[in-house]
Amino acid sequence: MLSITKEFHFSASHRLAGLPPDHPCGRLHGHNYVVVLELSATEDDLTGPGFVRDYGELGVFKKWLDDTVDHRHLNDVLTGTNPSAEHIAMWIYRTWAADFPELTAVRVSETPKTWATYRPAA
């Protein structure tokens, strides 16, 4: 199996529900998010030039990310769910899996030291 990854960035605010009143994530706050898409293929499934997928084809994802979540309040975008890093990763995967069938995982970071990864069960 061969895998490629590409990193994307956006800034947004959110507030997480269901936390104790003194929990900092329960207050309105923002992050400079990092999103990493992982795409994988077997050697037999590589494209003609030998790619899992041409990185240039991921530009449509960057445009969607900018238009949909950059400088937005994520509670207004991910309606019906708490916009935690875990839920954001799962939402992105489910939104893009049909367009990128090679998509195997989505990673979301809210801080330089924390990551949430969504990888569907095999």
RATA-V792956 format. One line per field, one symbol per residue. phi: phi as a letter, one per 20 degrees, with the letter a starting at -180 (. if undefined). psi: psi as a letter, one per 30 degrees, with the letter a starting at -180 (. if undefined). burial: # if it has 24 or more other ideal C-beta (glycine too) atoms within 12 Angstrom, else .. A space follows every 50 residues. Layout:
phi: ???
psi: ???
burial: ???
This chain:
phi: .dcccbdccbdadabeendggefffeefbcbefcddedccbfgfeffgfn efafgffegffffffffecflceffeeefnbfefgfffffffgffdfffc fefdacdcdecgdcbccdcfff
psi: kkkllkklklklllkklgllfgkffflkllljkkkkkkklllefgllefg kekkefffeeeeeeeefefkhljfffeikglkhleeeeeeeeeeefeeei ffkflkkkkflfgkkkkkjlk.
burial: ...###.#.#.#####........#.....#.########.......... .##....#..#...#..###...##.##....###########.##...# .#########.....###....
